[in-house]
Amino acid sequence: MSKIVLAGINSQYVHLNLAVRYLKKYVEANSDLKIEIYETNINNQVFNIIKDIYELNPDKIIFSTYIWNKEYVVEIVRELKKVLPNVEIILGGPEVSYKWEKFMANMPEVDALLLGEGEKVILNFLTKKDKKALGVVYRENGEIIFNGIEPIIENLDIVPFPYEDWELEDRTKIFYYESSRGCPFSCSYCLSSIDKTVRYYSLDRMKKDLKRFLDSPIKLLKFVDRTFNLKKERYMEIWKFLLENYREGITFHFEINANIFDDETLDFLEKVPKGYFQFEIGVQSINPETMVAIKRNNILDKLAYNVRRISRNIHLHLDLIAGLPYETYDIFKDSFNYVYNLKPEMIQLGFLKLLKGTQMYDEVEKYNYKYYSKPPYEVFSNKFISFGELVKLKNLEKMLDYYYNSEKFSYTCDFVIKNNFDSAFTFFEKIADYYDKKGYLKISHKEVALFNILYDFYVENNLKDLDIFVEFLKYDYLALGKPGSYPEWLKSNKDSELHNQLIKDSEFKSVREGHKNSELEEFKYNIFTNKREDINIFFNYKTKKHEIIFK
C-alpha cells in the first residue's frame, strides 16, 4: 500500500489546518487507505520542511494551498522534486483552482490538481484505478486534462468529525470548525460569493460535535462559516445549546452579519457570560457608492444599535477594507471613525486583495487597479486612492495595533482623542506620521517604548493638559502588571503604610506575596470621573481588580 501524506502549511504555529483533517477522516472512513498528516507553518525554513518530508518518504504528497502559503508551497514543491524525484505531488485548494491550465504549464513538478470541494474528489482520486475522477487535473501524453467538477456534498453529516481525541487536549492551539458551507451573499471581493448554495450540518450532529469541544480543555474554537447567523431558528438553537452547556475558559468565535439581529436575539445575547462568545463583524465600508459596488448593504443605524447592544458582554472584532471602489482616503476616514466610535475590542484594518475567481478580480481595468502580482495580491492603488495614501493607511494600521487593538492604552487613547483631536482617525494618522519621521516604523518596540513614544509625541506636539494626560498614561501602564521599572515620565508617589494595610486586608498569603502581586499609586486626577482629586489606586494583579482608595 502506498504511503500518502497530506501537508497543511499554516500561517502561524497556533493554527490547526481544518481542511487536511476533513480530507483524512473522509478518505479513511470510506476506504482502507491510511493517510498521514504533516503540519507546519510558513515561519519554518523550507529546508527543514523538505528534510521532514524526505524522512517521511511518501509515495504521494498532497498540499493544501491558500493565499498565505502558495508561494511557499511552490518553492517546496520545486525543491522537493529534486530530492524525491519519484514522489507524486498533488495540490488542492483555492489558490490552484483558478487558471489551473497556466499553473500546471508553469509547474512541471506538479503531477495533479484537485479542484473544488475536496472530500469526494480526493477519495475518488486515491481509490480509482484510472484518473477519470471528477475534479482532477492531470497530465497524460504531454497534455493537461481536466475531468470536470465533482458535485458538492449535499448531506454534510457524511463528513466525519475532524479532530482526534488527543488533539483536543491541546490548550495552546486555535481550533477551527464549520457548521455550514457556502454563502448566499455576493460580496464582489470574496471567494465565498462563488458558492451561493448554503448547506448545513444537522443540528443533532452539531450538538454532538460541540459537546466534544465543551468536554475538552481547549480555549478557542473559531467557526469558519462565512456568515453564521443566516437562519435564526438554527443559530439560536446552537447558541442556546452552548449556553445550557456553559464551560468557563472556552471562547466560541463567529463571523456574523450584525445588520440582521432582532431584539429577541439581542435580549438573548445579553445573557451570554462575558468572554464566552466572540463576534467578527465585516463592516468594510460605510460609503453608499462603495457598498453598491461591492454588493454589500450595511444598514448603518441598525448596525450601530445592534453592535452597542451586544458589546457589553461579547468581544467584538469589526473589519474594514481599504482600497475598495469609490472610497478615497478622505472617505475612508468616515468608515474608520464610524467603526471606532462603536468601540469594539478590535478594529481589523485589512487591505483589498484581488482574488482570482471573484467579481473584483474581473473589474481590475474598470477601477484601474494596480496590485501585487504574487500572493496575497494586495492592491497598490486604484482610481480613487493612491499608493502613497495606502502606505499611510498601512502605517496607521500599525498604530491602531499598538494603541488600540492591544487594549493596553484603553483610558489614555480615549483621553488623547477627545481632548486634542477632531476624530480618532486624525490621532492615529498624526502619530503614524510621527513614528515615520522618527524612523520608528522600521524597528520593533518593547511595551514600555510604546508608552515613552506616546509621551514624547504628546510633549513635542504641545498637546493640552499634559499633567492630566500623564495620569491616564500612568494608570494604563500600571494596569498592565507589576512594573519592573518606571519610565522617567512616571513620578511614583506611594503610601507604603497604606499599601501594607491593603495587602493585609486582601487575600494574599503573606505581605511578601502581596507586594509581589500588587501596587499602590497616588493619582492627582480621577480618570474614572474626570475630576481633579487626590486618590490612591490599589492594583491587585492576582485578581486583576483595581480599587480606588480615597484619601
Sequence and secondary structure as in RCSB ss.txt:
>XXXX:A:sequence
MSKIVLAGINSQYVHLNLAVRYLKKYVEANSDLKIEIYETNINNQVFNIIKDIYELNPDKIIFSTYIWNKEYVVE
IVRELKKVLPNVEIILGGPEVSYKWEKFMANMPEVDALLLGEGEKVILNFLTKKDKKALGVVYRENGEIIFNGIE
PIIENLDIVPFPYEDWELEDRTKIFYYESSRGCPFSCSYCLSSIDKTVRYYSLDRMKKDLKRFLDSPIKLLKFVD
RTFNLKKERYMEIWKFLLENYREGITFHFEINANIFDDETLDFLEKVPKGYFQFEIGVQSINPETMVAIKRNNIL
DKLAYNVRRISRNIHLHLDLIAGLPYETYDIFKDSFNYVYNLKPEMIQLGFLKLLKGTQMYDEVEKYNYKYYSKP
PYEVFSNKFISFGELVKLKNLEKMLDYYYNSEKFSYTCDFVIKNNFDSAFTFFEKIADYYDKKGYLKISHKEVAL
FNILYDFYVENNLKDLDIFVEFLKYDYLALGKPGSYPEWLKSNKDSELHNQLIKDSEFKSVREGHKNSELEEFKY
NIFTNKREDINIFFNYKTKKHEIIFK
>XXXX:A:secstr
   EEEEEEESSTTB  HHHHHHHHHHHHSSS  EEEEEEETTS HHHHHHHHHHH  SEEEEE  TTTHHHHHH
HHHHHHHH TT EEEEESGGGSSSHHHHHHH TT  EEE SSHHHHHHHHHH SSS  TTEEEEETTEEEE    
   S GGGS     TTGGG SSSEEEE SEE  S   TT GGGG    EE  HHHHHHHHHHHHTS   EEEE  
SSS S HHHHHHHHHHHHHT  TT EEEEEE GGG  HHHHHHHTTS TTTEEEEEEEE   HHHHHHTT    H
HHHHHHHHHHTTTSEEEEEEEET TT  HHHHHHHHHHHHHT  SEEEEEE B  TTSHHHHTTTTTT EE SST
T BEEE SSS HHHHHHHHHHHHHHIIIIIT SSHHHHHHHHHHH SSHHHHHHHHHHHHHHHTGGGS   HHHH
HHHHHHHHHHTT S HHHHHHHHHHHHHHTS  SS  TT      HHHHHHHHHHTT SSHHHHHHTEEEEEESS
BTTTTB   EEEEEETTTTEEEEEE 
